[in-house]
């Protein structure tokens, strides 16, 4: 089928049409023409909306999936439908499933499963078997089967020797990336939130930024020794931003990501004990939040991730101290960004951090908005208002239900199909 996006403002700094309002004609899944105005036959599906923007399709790095083994939380179908609703045409999925994604058979399962789904799944394999941080998983075999990177997902890797050996294997592949949430768990056993005046006031055990900076220091020292490819995943403190900024002057394949939650919220917003804001790394101070914003602006931080993590009510709708870390956010990440950060970060920054940098770091298809390129696109309106009333996920662990958000995804074009949210 043929499609025509009419009067869209292109946001893609790599394209000669960047910041221009044009028509974009798609035929057989390829961008066939881009002009100020294109006339087509009545058989072509016209796609239009006021104030519509068009960018390369967004990629979410570090999406927690639950299939295989945890489908009561969320199936892959539900995850991908939520991703489409949020503007994502691909996800780099974490390996924390049952069984974990720790061998070539699980990687091949996800890649084959992705062929039947509307978006692309780029699997991250586990560093260790069952993500337990003890015995190395099948790194080379998973690379050969299509893994784009490796991590133990939501579990910070504590075994330094295992971290070093994985970096050495990744160095041989030239493409894969090692991700890790930098954190020395022994510094904050049983921690519930950021260590601060707020945690003391609420009577909750704190997680100091020291736990993150010690973990990051170890990771950077091993990176210095091995000279491989590493992404510090979901950094949360200003000190970590400074450490990475300094280290990036020496290591060209050092990268960093941040959770949208840490860009929007601070630990003071936990005063109501909302377990849906209990995330990991924890929400930090207002000064940390400002440092993370600055880190995005000066490109110390390369990626913004949705930090999507579905959990059943038995894990979240309980006392704050007993609840697990995590919140769903694929559908609401852009709305959360645009509603809260538009005075500090512009939409072009969002595109750079969710559409361009992930593709470059993980060596994915570029999908530039140019004639002859594959059409992998997100269509959105930065000013549209909407209410988050219904989730595609089986889990409902979000603080945003029935909240009004600014910035709406209108639709996506991926795998030669158009999916409308209007």
One Martini backbone bead per residue (centre of mass of N, CA, C, O) as a GRO file, in nm:
protein
  422
    1UNK     BB    1   0.100   0.033   0.014
    2UNK     BB    2   0.021   0.380  -0.001
    3UNK     BB    3   0.168   0.684   0.144
    4UNK     BB    4   0.077   1.024   0.289
    5UNK     BB    5   0.248   1.270   0.443
    6UNK     BB    6   0.107   1.574   0.549
    7UNK     BB    7   0.245   1.840   0.666
    8UNK     BB    8   0.542   1.781   0.790
    9UNK     BB    9   0.777   1.806   1.047
   10UNK     BB   10   1.105   1.750   1.027
   11UNK     BB   11   1.303   1.535   1.262
   12UNK     BB   12   1.644   1.524   1.132
   13UNK     BB   13   1.972   1.613   1.143
   14UNK     BB   14   2.058   1.419   0.885
   15UNK     BB   15   1.858   1.584   0.720
   16UNK     BB   16   1.768   1.815   0.466
   17UNK     BB   17   1.460   1.833   0.610
   18UNK     BB   18   1.520   1.969   0.858
   19UNK     BB   19   1.259   2.171   0.976
   20UNK     BB   20   1.066   2.090   0.747
   21UNK     BB   21   0.771   2.131   0.553
   22UNK     BB   22   0.625   1.826   0.426
   23UNK     BB   23   0.595   1.566   0.201
   24UNK     BB   24   0.554   1.198   0.248
   25UNK     BB   25   0.630   0.928   0.037
   26UNK     BB   26   0.509   0.583   0.042
   27UNK     BB   27   0.660   0.279  -0.102
   28UNK     BB   28   0.709  -0.031  -0.007
   29UNK     BB   29   0.854   0.093   0.266
   30UNK     BB   30   0.954   0.350   0.104
   31UNK     BB   31   1.096   0.651   0.048
   32UNK     BB   32   1.001   0.810  -0.258
   33UNK     BB   33   0.914   1.112  -0.148
   34UNK     BB   34   1.013   1.472  -0.107
   35UNK     BB   35   0.795   1.756  -0.064
   36UNK     BB   36   0.611   2.030  -0.036
   37UNK     BB   37   0.422   1.892  -0.269
   38UNK     BB   38   0.201   1.607  -0.320
   39UNK     BB   39   0.054   1.428  -0.588
   40UNK     BB   40  -0.205   1.183  -0.570
   41UNK     BB   41  -0.390   0.926  -0.568
   42UNK     BB   42  -0.682   0.784  -0.429
   43UNK     BB   43  -0.522   0.516  -0.326
   44UNK     BB   44  -0.387   0.687  -0.129
   45UNK     BB   45  -0.293   0.725   0.203
   46UNK     BB   46  -0.385   0.985   0.399
   47UNK     BB   47  -0.176   1.175   0.636
   48UNK     BB   48  -0.316   1.401   0.884
   49UNK     BB   49  -0.216   1.693   1.094
   50UNK     BB   50  -0.193   1.924   1.307
   51UNK     BB   51   0.129   1.976   1.406
   52UNK     BB   52   0.298   1.768   1.258
   53UNK     BB   53   0.551   1.521   1.318
   54UNK     BB   54   0.866   1.376   1.181
   55UNK     BB   55   1.051   1.076   1.260
   56UNK     BB   56   1.240   0.861   1.353
   57UNK     BB   57   1.211   0.585   1.504
   58UNK     BB   58   1.181   0.481   1.817
   59UNK     BB   59   1.411   0.374   2.084
   60UNK     BB   60   1.415   0.140   2.349
   61UNK     BB   61   1.633   0.117   2.627
   62UNK     BB   62   1.552  -0.127   2.859
   63UNK     BB   63   1.317  -0.318   2.828
   64UNK     BB   64   1.087  -0.488   3.013
   65UNK     BB   65   1.018  -0.818   2.982
   66UNK     BB   66   0.783  -1.131   3.019
   67UNK     BB   67   0.878  -1.297   2.761
   68UNK     BB   68   0.930  -1.556   2.916
   69UNK     BB   69   0.723  -1.656   3.226
   70UNK     BB   70   0.559  -1.341   3.272
   71UNK     BB   71   0.260  -1.300   3.138
   72UNK     BB   72   0.092  -1.178   3.382
   73UNK     BB   73   0.215  -0.894   3.325
   74UNK     BB   74   0.334  -0.934   3.011
   75UNK     BB   75   0.325  -0.947   2.687
   76UNK     BB   76   0.466  -0.898   2.387
   77UNK     BB   77   0.216  -0.779   2.259
   78UNK     BB   78   0.168  -0.563   2.476
   79UNK     BB   79   0.439  -0.424   2.458
   80UNK     BB   80   0.420  -0.344   2.154
   81UNK     BB   81   0.158  -0.179   2.179
   82UNK     BB   82   0.275   0.024   2.379
   83UNK     BB   83   0.501   0.120   2.199
   84UNK     BB   84   0.329   0.233   1.969
   85UNK     BB   85   0.171   0.437   2.147
   86UNK     BB   86   0.470   0.575   2.222
   87UNK     BB   87   0.655   0.561   1.932
   88UNK     BB   88   0.780   0.276   1.915
   89UNK     BB   89   0.972   0.060   1.677
   90UNK     BB   90   1.178  -0.023   1.912
   91UNK     BB   91   1.353  -0.269   2.129
   92UNK     BB   92   1.575  -0.311   2.404
   93UNK     BB   93   1.585  -0.603   2.571
   94UNK     BB   94   1.571  -0.754   2.862
   95UNK     BB   95   1.676  -1.071   3.041
   96UNK     BB   96   1.433  -1.080   3.280
   97UNK     BB   97   1.340  -1.389   3.257
   98UNK     BB   98   1.155  -1.720   3.224
   99UNK     BB   99   1.396  -1.768   3.119
  100UNK     BB  100   1.670  -1.630   3.064
  101UNK     BB  101   1.866  -1.443   2.831
  102UNK     BB  102   2.145  -1.689   2.810
  103UNK     BB  103   2.104  -1.791   2.507
  104UNK     BB  104   2.058  -1.860   2.176
  105UNK     BB  105   1.763  -1.961   2.200
  106UNK     BB  106   1.642  -1.696   2.317
  107UNK     BB  107   1.733  -1.505   2.098
  108UNK     BB  108   1.588  -1.656   1.865
  109UNK     BB  109   1.307  -1.630   1.982
  110UNK     BB  110   1.287  -1.316   1.972
  111UNK     BB  111   1.350  -1.277   1.671
  112UNK     BB  112   1.117  -1.457   1.567
  113UNK     BB  113   0.892  -1.310   1.722
  114UNK     BB  114   0.938  -1.029   1.589
  115UNK     BB  115   0.825  -1.109   1.302
  116UNK     BB  116   0.511  -1.109   1.434
  117UNK     BB  117   0.557  -0.816   1.507
  118UNK     BB  118   0.524  -0.465   1.469
  119UNK     BB  119   0.802  -0.465   1.599
  120UNK     BB  120   1.130  -0.441   1.709
  121UNK     BB  121   1.366  -0.676   1.849
  122UNK     BB  122   1.658  -0.607   2.057
  123UNK     BB  123   1.852  -0.818   2.215
  124UNK     BB  124   1.959  -0.861   2.549
  125UNK     BB  125   2.194  -1.034   2.697
  126UNK     BB  126   2.318  -1.217   2.936
  127UNK     BB  127   2.599  -1.236   3.127
  128UNK     BB  128   2.454  -1.435   3.321
  129UNK     BB  129   2.325  -1.696   3.457
  130UNK     BB  130   2.016  -1.595   3.550
  131UNK     BB  131   2.130  -1.320   3.656
  132UNK     BB  132   2.348  -1.396   3.913
  133UNK     BB  133   2.669  -1.321   3.881
  134UNK     BB  134   2.861  -1.594   3.827
  135UNK     BB  135   2.806  -1.727   3.540
  136UNK     BB  136   2.878  -1.730   3.225
  137UNK     BB  137   2.740  -1.682   2.942
  138UNK     BB  138   2.668  -1.709   2.586
  139UNK     BB  139   2.812  -1.470   2.428
  140UNK     BB  140   2.905  -1.552   2.138
  141UNK     BB  141   2.645  -1.701   2.055
  142UNK     BB  142   2.460  -1.450   2.088
  143UNK     BB  143   2.596  -1.275   1.880
  144UNK     BB  144   2.545  -1.473   1.639
  145UNK     BB  145   2.216  -1.456   1.696
  146UNK     BB  146   2.169  -1.112   1.766
  147UNK     BB  147   2.291  -0.966   1.988
  148UNK     BB  148   2.346  -0.615   2.088
  149UNK     BB  149   2.387  -0.699   2.398
  150UNK     BB  150   2.486  -0.672   2.760
  151UNK     BB  151   2.317  -0.786   3.064
  152UNK     BB  152   2.142  -0.803   3.394
  153UNK     BB  153   1.965  -0.569   3.381
  154UNK     BB  154   1.817  -0.486   3.691
  155UNK     BB  155   2.106  -0.611   3.774
  156UNK     BB  156   2.378  -0.531   3.919
  157UNK     BB  157   2.705  -0.592   3.862
  158UNK     BB  158   2.945  -0.735   4.102
  159UNK     BB  159   3.138  -0.896   3.915
  160UNK     BB  160   3.441  -0.799   3.801
  161UNK     BB  161   3.545  -1.039   3.633
  162UNK     BB  162   3.292  -1.064   3.456
  163UNK     BB  163   3.300  -0.783   3.342
  164UNK     BB  164   3.578  -0.806   3.204
  165UNK     BB  165   3.524  -1.057   3.021
  166UNK     BB  166   3.290  -0.932   2.864
  167UNK     BB  167   3.448  -0.701   2.738
  168UNK     BB  168   3.639  -0.889   2.581
  169UNK     BB  169   3.424  -1.024   2.404
  170UNK     BB  170   3.304  -0.763   2.283
  171UNK     BB  171   3.565  -0.669   2.141
  172UNK     BB  172   3.551  -0.904   1.924
  173UNK     BB  173   3.274  -0.805   1.780
  174UNK     BB  174   3.241  -0.464   1.749
  175UNK     BB  175   2.914  -0.424   1.832
  176UNK     BB  176   2.865  -0.481   2.104
  177UNK     BB  177   2.724  -0.405   2.435
  178UNK     BB  178   2.781  -0.300   2.764
  179UNK     BB  179   2.554  -0.310   3.032
  180UNK     BB  180   2.515  -0.103   3.341
  181UNK     BB  181   2.414  -0.058   3.665
  182UNK     BB  182   2.569   0.148   3.871
  183UNK     BB  183   2.625  -0.059   4.171
  184UNK     BB  184   2.682  -0.097   4.518
  185UNK     BB  185   2.494  -0.300   4.712
  186UNK     BB  186   2.660  -0.303   4.990
  187UNK     BB  187   2.598   0.005   5.061
  188UNK     BB  188   2.254  -0.059   5.018
  189UNK     BB  189   2.094  -0.253   5.203
  190UNK     BB  190   1.753  -0.228   5.161
  191UNK     BB  191   1.694   0.000   4.986
  192UNK     BB  192   1.426   0.252   4.889
  193UNK     BB  193   1.584   0.533   4.863
  194UNK     BB  194   1.710   0.819   4.873
  195UNK     BB  195   1.958   0.961   5.051
  196UNK     BB  196   1.794   1.184   5.283
  197UNK     BB  197   1.583   1.387   5.438
  198UNK     BB  198   1.337   1.234   5.333
  199UNK     BB  199   1.412   0.948   5.433
  200UNK     BB  200   1.423   1.028   5.729
  201UNK     BB  201   1.134   1.138   5.754
  202UNK     BB  202   1.005   0.853   5.642
  203UNK     BB  203   1.176   0.598   5.744
  204UNK     BB  204   1.385   0.521   5.510
  205UNK     BB  205   1.603   0.342   5.345
  206UNK     BB  206   1.895   0.430   5.194
  207UNK     BB  207   2.043   0.538   4.866
  208UNK     BB  208   2.335   0.633   4.792
  209UNK     BB  209   2.537   0.777   4.557
  210UNK     BB  210   2.784   0.605   4.632
  211UNK     BB  211   2.687   0.339   4.503
  212UNK     BB  212   2.719   0.449   4.212
  213UNK     BB  213   3.014   0.565   4.207
  214UNK     BB  214   3.157   0.305   4.276
  215UNK     BB  215   3.050   0.141   4.037
  216UNK     BB  216   3.154   0.336   3.816
  217UNK     BB  217   3.453   0.330   3.885
  218UNK     BB  218   3.491   0.033   3.824
  219UNK     BB  219   3.397   0.034   3.529
  220UNK     BB  220   3.611   0.245   3.428
  221UNK     BB  221   3.865   0.086   3.507
  222UNK     BB  222   3.805  -0.161   3.329
  223UNK     BB  223   3.781  -0.006   3.065
  224UNK     BB  224   4.073   0.097   3.068
  225UNK     BB  225   4.196  -0.193   3.049
  226UNK     BB  226   4.025  -0.308   2.788
  227UNK     BB  227   3.894  -0.131   2.565
  228UNK     BB  228   3.573  -0.100   2.517
  229UNK     BB  229   3.207  -0.134   2.528
  230UNK     BB  230   3.015   0.112   2.724
  231UNK     BB  231   2.703   0.140   2.925
  232UNK     BB  232   2.572   0.359   3.147
  233UNK     BB  233   2.283   0.269   3.310
  234UNK     BB  234   2.089   0.485   3.460
  235UNK     BB  235   2.180   0.745   3.566
  236UNK     BB  236   2.131   0.972   3.881
  237UNK     BB  237   2.390   1.163   3.917
  238UNK     BB  238   2.604   1.428   3.914
  239UNK     BB  239   2.869   1.273   3.962
  240UNK     BB  240   2.836   1.080   3.723
  241UNK     BB  241   2.842   1.292   3.504
  242UNK     BB  242   3.131   1.391   3.563
  243UNK     BB  243   3.276   1.120   3.520
  244UNK     BB  244   3.187   1.075   3.224
  245UNK     BB  245   3.286   1.335   3.099
  246UNK     BB  246   3.585   1.278   3.158
  247UNK     BB  247   3.605   0.987   3.027
  248UNK     BB  248   3.520   1.068   2.727
  249UNK     BB  249   3.806   1.191   2.657
  250UNK     BB  250   3.928   0.875   2.636
  251UNK     BB  251   3.646   0.720   2.552
  252UNK     BB  252   3.468   0.652   2.257
  253UNK     BB  253   3.301   0.381   2.397
  254UNK     BB  254   3.135   0.573   2.590
  255UNK     BB  255   2.817   0.552   2.760
  256UNK     BB  256   2.480   0.696   2.835
  257UNK     BB  257   2.193   0.677   3.050
  258UNK     BB  258   1.842   0.778   3.117
  259UNK     BB  259   1.573   0.818   3.306
  260UNK     BB  260   1.281   0.990   3.291
  261UNK     BB  261   1.228   0.997   3.597
  262UNK     BB  262   1.503   1.153   3.673
  263UNK     BB  263   1.409   1.415   3.502
  264UNK     BB  264   1.127   1.477   3.663
  265UNK     BB  265   1.189   1.360   3.944
  266UNK     BB  266   1.198   1.353   4.303
  267UNK     BB  267   1.223   1.249   4.631
  268UNK     BB  268   0.996   1.445   4.739
  269UNK     BB  269   0.761   1.273   4.577
  270UNK     BB  270   0.752   1.040   4.823
  271UNK     BB  271   0.568   1.152   5.060
  272UNK     BB  272   0.308   0.962   4.958
  273UNK     BB  273   0.396   0.665   4.898
  274UNK     BB  274   0.438   0.608   4.588
  275UNK     BB  275   0.510   0.305   4.440
  276UNK     BB  276   0.523   0.407   4.132
  277UNK     BB  277   0.799   0.582   4.226
  278UNK     BB  278   0.949   0.311   4.264
  279UNK     BB  279   1.275   0.319   4.150
  280UNK     BB  280   1.559   0.197   3.939
  281UNK     BB  281   1.701   0.417   4.019
  282UNK     BB  282   1.650   0.651   4.230
  283UNK     BB  283   1.525   0.927   4.325
  284UNK     BB  284   1.663   1.235   4.348
  285UNK     BB  285   1.771   1.535   4.352
  286UNK     BB  286   1.747   1.845   4.221
  287UNK     BB  287   2.049   1.862   4.144
  288UNK     BB  288   2.063   1.600   3.989
  289UNK     BB  289   1.854   1.667   3.777
  290UNK     BB  290   2.010   1.911   3.656
  291UNK     BB  291   2.262   1.745   3.574
  292UNK     BB  292   2.117   1.561   3.371
  293UNK     BB  293   2.029   1.781   3.181
  294UNK     BB  294   2.315   1.882   3.119
  295UNK     BB  295   2.415   1.603   3.008
  296UNK     BB  296   2.234   1.615   2.756
  297UNK     BB  297   2.327   1.891   2.631
  298UNK     BB  298   2.653   1.787   2.628
  299UNK     BB  299   2.654   1.461   2.564
  300UNK     BB  300   2.706   1.271   2.807
  301UNK     BB  301   2.418   1.187   2.743
  302UNK     BB  302   2.263   0.965   2.495
  303UNK     BB  303   2.004   0.838   2.657
  304UNK     BB  304   1.650   0.791   2.668
  305UNK     BB  305   1.448   0.606   2.890
  306UNK     BB  306   1.146   0.466   3.000
  307UNK     BB  307   1.158   0.233   3.222
  308UNK     BB  308   0.998  -0.027   3.160
  309UNK     BB  309   0.799  -0.200   3.432
  310UNK     BB  310   0.612  -0.467   3.484
  311UNK     BB  311   0.367  -0.515   3.757
  312UNK     BB  312   0.196  -0.664   3.982
  313UNK     BB  313  -0.007  -0.586   4.249
  314UNK     BB  314   0.151  -0.772   4.456
  315UNK     BB  315   0.420  -0.572   4.407
  316UNK     BB  316   0.272  -0.264   4.449
  317UNK     BB  317  -0.011  -0.281   4.630
  318UNK     BB  318   0.178  -0.193   4.882
  319UNK     BB  319   0.398  -0.133   5.084
  320UNK     BB  320   0.665   0.049   5.012
  321UNK     BB  321   0.888  -0.137   5.142
  322UNK     BB  322   0.770  -0.406   4.974
  323UNK     BB  323   0.794  -0.297   4.712
  324UNK     BB  324   0.880  -0.284   4.390
  325UNK     BB  325   1.068  -0.190   4.132
  326UNK     BB  326   0.860   0.001   3.912
  327UNK     BB  327   0.731   0.114   3.578
  328UNK     BB  328   0.524   0.203   3.350
  329UNK     BB  329   0.615   0.392   3.009
  330UNK     BB  330   0.582   0.369   2.698
  331UNK     BB  331   0.313   0.551   2.656
  332UNK     BB  332   0.437   0.817   2.849
  333UNK     BB  333   0.725   0.932   2.800
  334UNK     BB  334   0.672   1.175   2.611
  335UNK     BB  335   0.458   1.316   2.784
  336UNK     BB  336   0.646   1.354   3.026
  337UNK     BB  337   0.851   1.525   2.883
  338UNK     BB  338   0.668   1.754   2.759
  339UNK     BB  339   0.518   1.837   3.031
  340UNK     BB  340   0.813   1.892   3.209
  341UNK     BB  341   1.073   1.977   2.981
  342UNK     BB  342   1.027   2.212   2.760
  343UNK     BB  343   1.213   2.440   2.912
  344UNK     BB  344   1.492   2.247   2.898
  345UNK     BB  345   1.392   2.056   2.655
  346UNK     BB  346   1.381   1.973   2.335
  347UNK     BB  347   1.266   1.781   2.079
  348UNK     BB  348   1.543   1.731   1.949
  349UNK     BB  349   1.663   1.590   2.193
  350UNK     BB  350   1.474   1.353   2.193
  351UNK     BB  351   1.551   1.244   1.913
  352UNK     BB  352   1.852   1.199   1.971
  353UNK     BB  353   1.792   0.999   2.235
  354UNK     BB  354   1.568   0.787   2.071
  355UNK     BB  355   1.665   0.770   1.744
  356UNK     BB  356   1.985   0.804   1.704
  357UNK     BB  357   2.180   0.699   1.925
  358UNK     BB  358   2.081   0.402   1.943
  359UNK     BB  359   2.163   0.332   1.649
  360UNK     BB  360   2.465   0.395   1.675
  361UNK     BB  361   2.544   0.218   1.926
  362UNK     BB  362   2.381  -0.059   1.802
  363UNK     BB  363   2.396  -0.082   1.492
  364UNK     BB  364   2.151   0.030   1.338
  365UNK     BB  365   1.937   0.129   1.134
  366UNK     BB  366   1.912   0.461   1.045
  367UNK     BB  367   1.652   0.595   0.920
  368UNK     BB  368   1.645   0.829   0.732
  369UNK     BB  369   1.479   1.123   0.617
  370UNK     BB  370   1.491   0.988   0.301
  371UNK     BB  371   1.527   0.909  -0.005
  372UNK     BB  372   1.539   0.543  -0.004
  373UNK     BB  373   1.447   0.488   0.272
  374UNK     BB  374   1.335   0.334   0.524
  375UNK     BB  375   1.017   0.325   0.679
  376UNK     BB  376   1.084   0.460   1.010
  377UNK     BB  377   0.821   0.611   1.199
  378UNK     BB  378   0.726   0.911   1.384
  379UNK     BB  379   0.404   1.051   1.471
  380UNK     BB  380   0.363   1.389   1.607
  381UNK     BB  381   0.244   1.612   1.888
  382UNK     BB  382   0.374   1.845   2.112
  383UNK     BB  383   0.073   1.996   2.188
  384UNK     BB  384  -0.100   1.774   2.254
  385UNK     BB  385  -0.376   1.668   2.441
  386UNK     BB  386  -0.404   1.406   2.701
  387UNK     BB  387  -0.538   1.102   2.847
  388UNK     BB  388  -0.443   0.846   3.068
  389UNK     BB  389  -0.682   0.574   3.063
  390UNK     BB  390  -0.530   0.334   2.895
  391UNK     BB  391  -0.375   0.015   2.891
  392UNK     BB  392  -0.194  -0.245   2.729
  393UNK     BB  393  -0.129  -0.351   2.988
  394UNK     BB  394  -0.173  -0.570   3.256
  395UNK     BB  395  -0.033  -0.357   3.401
  396UNK     BB  396  -0.078  -0.059   3.652
  397UNK     BB  397   0.219   0.073   3.723
  398UNK     BB  398   0.106   0.399   3.752
  399UNK     BB  399   0.088   0.765   3.810
  400UNK     BB  400  -0.084   0.859   3.522
  401UNK     BB  401  -0.365   0.800   3.564
  402UNK     BB  402  -0.582   1.050   3.456
  403UNK     BB  403  -0.369   1.223   3.323
  404UNK     BB  404  -0.253   1.509   3.182
  405UNK     BB  405  -0.095   1.541   2.862
  406UNK     BB  406   0.184   1.655   2.670
  407UNK     BB  407   0.224   1.490   2.396
  408UNK     BB  408   0.145   1.311   2.098
  409UNK     BB  409   0.103   1.011   1.952
  410UNK     BB  410  -0.033   0.940   1.628
  411UNK     BB  411   0.198   0.744   1.499
  412UNK     BB  412   0.326   0.464   1.299
  413UNK     BB  413   0.602   0.344   1.082
  414UNK     BB  414   0.630  -0.015   1.032
  415UNK     BB  415   0.677  -0.274   0.836
  416UNK     BB  416   0.479  -0.137   0.610
  417UNK     BB  417   0.307  -0.002   0.851
  418UNK     BB  418   0.023   0.169   0.979
  419UNK     BB  419  -0.020   0.323   1.310
  420UNK     BB  420  -0.295   0.448   1.478
  421UNK     BB  421  -0.392   0.690   1.756
  422UNK     BB  422  -0.660   0.860   1.641
   0.00000   0.00000   0.00000
